[in-house]
């Protein structure tokens, strides 16, 4: 292997330069202009000194007549003894004659050699210290061992708890655990794989959104196999000094081999494993050297040595292709957000040490938390426990869980915020527009709650929860979602003949959905079944010089098609709200009075029935079916929901 040329470290030389500049500045600092010793002697002989004092080696003279506008002069004497021997008799005679009225002559006649040579001594000591640092750093023994520790890998072993983590602690990831069971079997009994000539994967890459349990899965594999678990973050390899990251990689693999069977887990591997040459100015040499060393180490140990490399990332798209080839990370497992069954199992795991009330139904909570990850669910139960503790409740109730869900989704309530009546009514009209539009769109999830209580950055919310989860979105579902998002803007326009900034986020989401329909999913008849969309997130190192995959003419057509979809959805939403203006105002008035409207109250209002005084819980399982609309309304809705 060719030895890599190390970049010289300029830091010690900079320190030497700073010390020399400091010493030079200290020795050559500007001082107040002083008379020479000959001029001092002349002042005494010409009887111009009326009084003087000598403190340490400093002579201060008071003059009879000003010289250059000064009535006092100062002189630092080289030796008080020499001054006393030279002018002592003259001073005594002038004192007796009354020429010198007063003087204070300290009897310290020694020369202060320490003060004279202190700057030079400090300069020599500073240079010697820097030389010693450089020599020790370059030396291989003695103090070099101390510096060598800087290049060792500071990994963690095991988990946070004394009890090892197993698959029983991981819920909602049955398929992922099944994939990893092979790794566990190999670490427990490698013989049966070796006898058959099987090659166990060297590396397993866990990919998925944040909070889905990638790290927990890796720790569970080690716990199930009862092997050493060496965990380190990708950012721990990135250092200022050249060669440190590569040294830590070597040290990590050496320790893993010594403690085999073992699992090396690199969390957030994208910090060190992103593709080489990334960035506007080329690659980061130190990071690339670390990545090269990681590739070499993964190639350097055999597949049957009992060391498995596991890594986790949520940015697989920016990883270097060399990491993903067979022989390195052979197996890639996608860890997705759990479904309703998985969420229930996760809630059961995190509820083991929680005191739940008898009315708590985890199945209902699981259905009400669509899109939540494992970390979100753990945070939900923790927030509910904190809520119960703040209210001096001995158990966690459904009310606490309801409050915690809303807090996780949108943030804490801000009831102290003072809002104008005009702004409150506009918020109520805005949210009522979302709710009414959702009610008449067949593909949209039913409205569970409408509120104008500020939370986080939102002034109000219309919460819709799915009654059953779907893995696909149809064109009509996406189109009607745009109609729903435009409900707030359309309601403001119809009510006030004006619009506000409250719909900015709705417009962004609606525009993105329309653009995805046209350019990503090929749902436009005009553009055709062609995908012109790049990755959702731009990675500068990869995409900076990438040109668009379509012409300017095609881009203009995409923009026109997106606008046409938005305009069509706007017109449909305007028709729905115009036909149901009385319901819109009734809901807005109720929100202004009660702040929150439940699903039961909302659907009663839409059916023209009296609004119940009491609202059901957020977790009410009652699934009120959409009422059968009259033929005219049904016909209008179907016509307006046709695809543009």
Secondary structure, DSSP 8 states (H G I E B T S, - for coil): ----------HHHHHHHHHHHHHHHHHT--------HHHHHHHHHTT-EEEEEEETTEEEEEEEEEETTEEEEEEE-S-HHHHHHHHHHHHHHHHHHTSS-EEEE-------HHHHHHHHHHHHHHHHHHHHHHHHHH-SSTTHHHHHGGGS---EES-SSSS---GGG--S-HHHHHHHHHHHHHHH-THHHHHTT----SEEEEE-STTSSHHHHHHHHHHHHT-EEEEEEGGGG--SSTTHHHHHHHHHHHHHHHT-SEEEEEETTHHHHB-TT-STT---HHHHHHHHHHHHHHHHS-TTSSEEEEEEES-GGGB-HHHHSTTTS-EEEE-----HHHHHHHHHHHTTTS-B-TT--HHHHHHT-TT--HHHHHHHHHHHHHHHHHTT-SSB-HHHHHHHHHHHHH--B-TT----HHHHHHHHHHHHHHHHHHHT-TTS--EEEEE-S-BTTBS-EEEE--SS--S---HHHHHHHHHHHTHHHHHHHHHHSS--GGGHHHHHHHHHHHHIIIIIS---TTT-S------SS--HHHHTT---SS-HHHHHHHHHHHHHHHHHHHHHHHHHHHHTHHHHHHHHHHHHHHSEEEHHHHHHHHTT----SS---TT-----------HHHHHHHHHHTS--
